[in-house]
C-alpha cells in the first residue's frame, strides 16, 4: 500500500517485491530469523539479494505466462517487457524499488505491531470486542484496517490507471 505512490521514482515491480520480501519466509517455509529479515540494520542484506532473485524470476520467467492468462484489455495496456528493461539506469530503479519496498514493509510493521514488553501497551493488546467469538484488539484493527485501506487504494489506483492507460495494438506474437 505504501509503495504505490512511489511508482514514478522506482520500478513498480521491485517496489511490490521489496514490500513482500521481508515476509517471504512465511510463504516459503525458509528458516530465516525474523531478526535478520526485519532488523532495522540487517534487512537490506536479505531484501536486496533475495529481492533481486525474485525480481529476475518474475520478470524473466513468470511475467509473460501470467500476462497471457489476463484479459485482452489488460495486456493491451501494459508495457512490453523489452522496452521496460532497456531504459538507462533501469537497475538503479530496481534496487531503489527493493529498498523502498522493504523499508515500507518495516515501517508498516512498526506502526501496526504493539510490543507486549511494556505495561502501557497491554490495553492495546487486550480485546476491545469480540467478532464471531474472536477477540479484536487495537493491534488487530491497525493491521487489518491498514490491509483493507491498502486494498481499497490499490483498487482505486488500478481503476484510474485502467481509464488513463493507452491501449496498444497487439501483434499476433503478443497474444
Buried (B, 14 or more C-beta within 10 A) or exposed (E): BBBBEBBEEBBBBBBBBBBBBBBBBEEEEEEEEEEEBBBEEEBBEBBBEBBBEBBEEBBEEEBEEEBEEEEEEEBBBBEBEEEBEEEEEEBEBBBBBBBBBBBBBBEBBEEBEBEEEEEEBEEBBEEEEEEEEEEBBBBBBBBEEBEEEBEEBEEEBEEEEEEEBEEEEEEEEBE
